[in-house]
């Protein structure tokens, strides 16, 4: 993070808990720096349990509440749930359009999401969320995509940077030594995901330490950073006003 002005930042995750586990320290650090953070959670997480007594409907309800609690711990502005079924997310026109509409509405300068190109990324939802978000940036940026949106005031918008978490080849490391505890507190909110994972706390800390060691830092989170050239064809437009 090099910009000292307040930024609007959008994190797009496949499931509740993906953001906290992958980059909760970065979220906490950027919030502390004065940036405004929004989450988009693509699925309802209704498959993420080994508890055979827990229905998918109840699980989805619990995971949404857990995600809201974790976001509150980190100081996130709002969480937007798209509620696609867990395990069935597709990087198709429907998801691209949903995300492009939100990009045009929220007008973030920076977007974070999964690395959809990661070699041997076996989770289909992670691949789909990453690829759809990358595609949606083009849909949001270019006026000839979804021209009807301009008629309702959603003009094209181009972010300046994209950060991919869980990257195959990271080139950006965020020092999270000062926000690791906030990350741990946020991860702890995801009770349904931690119940059958022994020693999750030491694992998360060790992961941050191992990542930091690659950049000479005590604790870090890593990303692939993509910078876009300024979109001179896009007219400046005010960000949406928050409801009072």
C-alpha positions as CSV (number, residue, x, y, z in Angstrom):
1,X,0.0,0.0,0.0
2,X,1.7,3.2,-1.1
3,X,-1.2,5.7,-1.5
4,X,-1.7,7.7,1.7
5,X,-5.1,9.2,0.6
6,X,-8.3,7.5,1.6
7,X,-9.2,4.7,-0.9
8,X,-12.4,2.8,-1.6
9,X,-11.4,-0.9,-1.6
10,X,-13.5,-4.0,-2.6
11,X,-12.7,-7.5,-1.5
12,X,-14.4,-10.3,-3.5
13,X,-14.4,-13.7,-1.9
14,X,-15.9,-17.0,-2.8
15,X,-17.0,-18.0,0.8
16,X,-17.4,-16.5,4.2
17,X,-14.0,-16.8,6.0
18,X,-11.9,-16.7,2.8
19,X,-11.0,-13.0,3.2
20,X,-10.1,-13.3,6.9
21,X,-7.9,-16.3,6.4
22,X,-6.2,-15.1,3.3
23,X,-5.8,-11.4,4.1
24,X,-7.5,-10.4,7.3
25,X,-4.3,-8.7,8.5
26,X,-4.2,-6.6,5.3
27,X,-7.9,-5.6,5.8
28,X,-7.2,-4.5,9.4
29,X,-4.1,-2.5,8.3
30,X,-5.8,-0.7,5.5
31,X,-8.9,0.1,7.6
32,X,-6.5,1.6,10.2
33,X,-4.9,3.7,7.5
34,X,-8.2,5.3,6.8
35,X,-9.4,3.3,3.7
36,X,-13.0,2.2,3.3
37,X,-13.5,-1.5,2.8
38,X,-16.4,-3.4,1.4
39,X,-16.8,-7.2,1.1
40,X,-18.6,-9.2,-1.6
41,X,-19.2,-12.8,-0.6
42,X,-20.2,-14.8,-3.6
43,X,-21.6,-18.0,-2.1
44,X,-23.6,-18.8,1.0
45,X,-21.1,-21.4,2.3
46,X,-23.8,-24.0,2.7
47,X,-21.5,-27.0,2.1
48,X,-18.7,-26.1,4.4
49,X,-19.1,-28.5,7.3
50,X,-18.4,-32.1,8.4
51,X,-21.3,-31.9,10.9
52,X,-24.0,-34.3,9.6
53,X,-26.6,-32.9,11.9
54,X,-26.3,-29.4,10.5
55,X,-28.6,-28.7,7.5
56,X,-27.3,-26.6,4.6
57,X,-29.9,-24.0,5.3
58,X,-28.9,-23.5,9.0
59,X,-25.2,-23.6,8.0
60,X,-25.7,-20.8,5.5
61,X,-27.5,-18.7,8.2
62,X,-24.7,-19.3,10.7
63,X,-21.9,-18.6,8.2
64,X,-23.5,-15.3,7.1
65,X,-23.7,-14.2,10.8
66,X,-20.1,-15.3,11.4
67,X,-18.9,-13.3,8.4
68,X,-20.7,-10.1,9.6
69,X,-19.1,-10.5,13.0
70,X,-15.7,-11.0,11.5
71,X,-16.1,-7.9,9.2
72,X,-17.2,-5.9,12.2
73,X,-14.0,-6.9,14.1
74,X,-11.9,-5.6,11.2
75,X,-13.9,-2.4,10.6
76,X,-15.3,-3.3,7.2
77,X,-18.0,-0.8,5.9
78,X,-20.5,-3.4,4.7
79,X,-20.8,-7.0,3.6
80,X,-22.7,-7.8,0.4
81,X,-23.9,-11.5,0.1
82,X,-24.7,-12.8,-3.4
83,X,-25.8,-16.1,-1.9
84,X,-24.9,-18.5,-4.8
85,X,-24.9,-22.1,-3.7
86,X,-21.5,-23.3,-2.3
87,X,-19.6,-25.5,-4.8
88,X,-21.6,-24.3,-7.8
89,X,-20.1,-20.9,-8.5
90,X,-19.5,-20.3,-12.2
91,X,-17.4,-17.5,-13.8
92,X,-20.3,-16.9,-16.2
93,X,-22.1,-13.8,-17.5
94,X,-24.4,-13.8,-14.5
95,X,-21.7,-13.5,-11.9
96,X,-19.6,-11.1,-14.1
97,X,-22.6,-8.8,-14.4
98,X,-23.4,-8.9,-10.7
99,X,-19.8,-8.0,-9.8
100,X,-19.5,-5.3,-12.6
101,X,-22.7,-3.6,-11.3
102,X,-21.3,-3.5,-7.8
103,X,-17.9,-2.2,-9.1
104,X,-19.8,0.6,-11.0
105,X,-21.9,1.4,-7.9
106,X,-19.2,1.3,-5.2
107,X,-16.4,2.7,-7.5
108,X,-13.4,1.2,-5.7
109,X,-9.9,2.3,-6.6
110,X,-8.5,-1.1,-5.5
111,X,-10.0,-4.6,-5.7
112,X,-8.8,-7.8,-3.9
113,X,-9.8,-11.3,-4.9
114,X,-8.6,-14.9,-5.3
115,X,-5.9,-15.8,-7.8
116,X,-8.0,-17.6,-10.4
117,X,-4.9,-18.5,-12.4
118,X,-3.2,-20.3,-9.5
119,X,-1.6,-23.5,-10.6
120,X,-3.4,-26.5,-9.1
121,X,-6.1,-24.4,-7.5
122,X,-8.6,-27.3,-6.9
123,X,-11.5,-25.4,-5.4
124,X,-13.9,-24.5,-8.2
125,X,-15.5,-21.6,-6.3
126,X,-12.1,-20.0,-5.7
127,X,-11.2,-20.2,-9.4
128,X,-14.6,-18.9,-10.4
129,X,-14.6,-15.9,-8.0
130,X,-11.1,-14.9,-9.1
131,X,-11.8,-15.2,-12.8
132,X,-15.2,-13.6,-12.7
133,X,-13.9,-10.6,-10.7
134,X,-11.1,-10.1,-13.2
135,X,-13.6,-10.3,-16.1
136,X,-16.0,-7.9,-14.3
137,X,-13.3,-5.2,-14.1
138,X,-13.5,-5.1,-17.9
139,X,-17.3,-5.1,-17.9
140,X,-17.3,-2.2,-15.4
141,X,-14.6,-0.3,-17.2
142,X,-15.8,-0.3,-20.8
143,X,-19.0,1.6,-21.7
144,X,-20.1,-0.8,-24.5
145,X,-20.6,-3.6,-22.0
146,X,-24.0,-3.4,-20.3
147,X,-25.0,0.0,-21.9
148,X,-28.3,0.0,-20.1
149,X,-26.4,0.7,-16.8
150,X,-25.5,4.2,-18.0
151,X,-29.2,5.0,-18.3
152,X,-29.7,4.3,-14.6
153,X,-26.7,6.3,-13.6
154,X,-24.1,3.5,-13.2
155,X,-21.4,5.0,-15.4
156,X,-18.2,3.0,-16.3
157,X,-15.6,2.8,-13.6
158,X,-12.0,1.5,-13.7
159,X,-10.0,0.6,-10.6
160,X,-6.4,1.4,-10.6
161,X,-5.1,-1.8,-8.9
162,X,-6.0,-5.5,-8.5
163,X,-4.5,-7.7,-5.8
164,X,-4.8,-11.5,-6.1
165,X,-4.5,-13.5,-2.9
166,X,-3.1,-17.0,-2.8
167,X,-1.0,-16.2,-5.8
168,X,1.2,-18.6,-7.8
169,X,3.9,-15.9,-8.0
170,X,3.5,-13.2,-5.4
171,X,5.2,-9.9,-6.0
172,X,3.7,-7.9,-3.1
173,X,4.0,-8.6,0.6
174,X,1.9,-6.7,3.2
175,X,3.6,-6.5,6.7
176,X,0.9,-7.5,9.2
177,X,2.9,-7.7,12.3
178,X,0.8,-4.9,13.8
179,X,-2.5,-6.4,12.8
180,X,-2.0,-10.1,13.2
181,X,-4.0,-10.2,16.4
182,X,-6.9,-8.5,14.7
183,X,-6.7,-11.1,12.0
184,X,-6.8,-13.8,14.6
185,X,-9.8,-12.3,16.3
186,X,-11.6,-12.1,13.0
187,X,-10.8,-15.7,12.1
188,X,-12.1,-16.8,15.5
189,X,-15.6,-15.5,14.5
190,X,-15.9,-18.4,12.0
191,X,-16.8,-21.0,14.6
192,X,-18.4,-23.4,12.1
193,X,-15.1,-23.6,10.2
194,X,-12.8,-24.0,13.2
195,X,-14.5,-26.7,15.2
196,X,-12.8,-29.6,13.5
197,X,-9.4,-28.0,12.9
198,X,-7.0,-28.7,15.7
199,X,-4.4,-26.0,16.6
200,X,-5.9,-23.6,14.0
201,X,-4.3,-20.6,15.8
202,X,-0.7,-21.8,15.6
203,X,-1.3,-22.8,12.0
204,X,-2.5,-19.3,11.0
205,X,0.4,-17.7,12.8
206,X,2.9,-20.0,11.2
207,X,1.5,-19.4,7.8
208,X,1.9,-15.6,8.3
209,X,5.5,-16.2,9.6
210,X,6.4,-18.4,6.7
211,X,5.0,-15.8,4.2
212,X,6.8,-13.0,6.0
213,X,10.1,-14.8,5.9
214,X,10.1,-14.7,2.1
215,X,10.1,-10.9,2.3
216,X,12.2,-10.4,5.4
217,X,9.2,-9.6,7.5
218,X,8.0,-11.1,10.8
219,X,4.5,-11.7,9.6
220,X,3.0,-11.0,6.1
221,X,0.3,-11.8,3.6
222,X,1.2,-12.1,-0.1
223,X,-0.4,-11.0,-3.3
224,X,0.0,-10.7,-7.0
225,X,-0.3,-7.0,-7.7
226,X,-1.7,-5.8,-11.1
227,X,-1.6,-2.0,-11.8
228,X,-3.8,-0.7,-14.6
229,X,-3.1,2.4,-16.7
230,X,-5.4,5.3,-16.2
231,X,-8.7,5.0,-18.1
232,X,-8.8,8.4,-19.8
233,X,-12.1,7.7,-21.6
234,X,-14.0,7.5,-18.3
235,X,-15.6,10.6,-17.0
236,X,-15.0,11.4,-13.3
237,X,-18.0,10.6,-11.2
238,X,-18.6,11.0,-7.5
239,X,-18.7,7.9,-5.4
240,X,-22.2,7.0,-4.1
241,X,-23.2,8.7,-0.9
242,X,-23.7,6.6,2.1
243,X,-27.3,6.4,3.5
244,X,-27.7,8.4,6.7
